[in-house]
Amino acid sequence: MAVRGYKDWEEQYRAEESEELPWFYAPLDPDVLHALEARGLRRGKALDLGTGPGTQAIELAKLGFEVTGSDISATAIKRAKDRANSHGVAVTFLEDDLVDSRLVGPFKLVMDRGCFHAIELEQREGYLETLSRIVEPGGVLLLKCFSHKEPGDKGPRRLRPDELHTHFEPMFEVQSIDETVFQCNFEEWPRALFAQMIRL
């Protein structure tokens, strides 16, 4: 299951309206909202990796964060900018490849809602190098991915909790991994894992 490259993502965004994409979800992810409330996080520089149509970045900006949203698709970035303007919020949207990134931190909060589970094993080193540069010490990484308990093999890679520990420690302290669902355009939301981590 290879990660799709720029051409693939760009073609999908050009072919479908944002609201019709499988991963579209307009409100802030409930797991993210609960995590922010529990941690008392309401301010600081935040990054939404793979922002897509920008829904999550926009909602974080509404809460008071200084938000950057990045995506490999130029069309996704344009749509995200248009959506932010329509909501009257300021978000910096950048076209960027998360496994070979030009992003400059530091960020207090990084949100990955469906990126890590879409990349191949050999690309994870580049992803982690990016995080090592841009997440400030003590910064929070909130990551949601498909769970190994989700049946079938259609869509992104499934991950187990121990895999998240293996890949992210010791750069991060994995504080919790909860079983949840991936809010999206499917009638039945896929089973997912939601991890909260702290940059060491």
C-alpha positions, 0 to 999 in steps of 0.5 A: 500500500504505497502512499499516493504522490502529488499527482494522485492527490492533486487529481483527486482534489480536482476531480471531486468537491471537497465536501464529497471527499472520503475524509471530509469532516467539517467540525473539529475532530471530537477527539482533538477537541476533548484533548485540547480541553483536557490539556487547557490548550487554547493558544500558540502556534499550531500545524495541521498536517495534510490539511486538505480542505482546511476544516480542522485548521479553520476550527483550530483558528476559531479557538484562538490558535495561530494556525498553519495548514500544509498539504501536498495538493495545490488545489487543496490549498487553494480550496482551504484558503477560500474556505478560511476566507468564507469563515472569516479566520486567518490561517496560513496555508502552504503547499508542502510535502510532509516527508520532505518538508520545507516547514519551519517551526517551532509549533506548540501543537501538531495535528495529524489526522490521517497522514501517518497511516498513508505513508510507506515504511521507508517514508516514515523516516522523512516524516519523523525528521520533519517532526523533529525539526518543527515540534518544540520541546514539550509540544503536543502531537495529536495523531489519528490513524486507522486501527488494526481492528478496522476490517478489510484492507481498503484505504489507508494502512492499519496500525497497532498501538505498539507500532506507534510506540515503536515509531515515535519513541524516544523522540516523543513520550506517547502518553495515551492511545485510545480506540475511537472512530475516524469521522468522515463521509462514510455511513459507518465510521472506520475504527481508529486510534487516537494518540497523544504525544509530547515532544521530548 
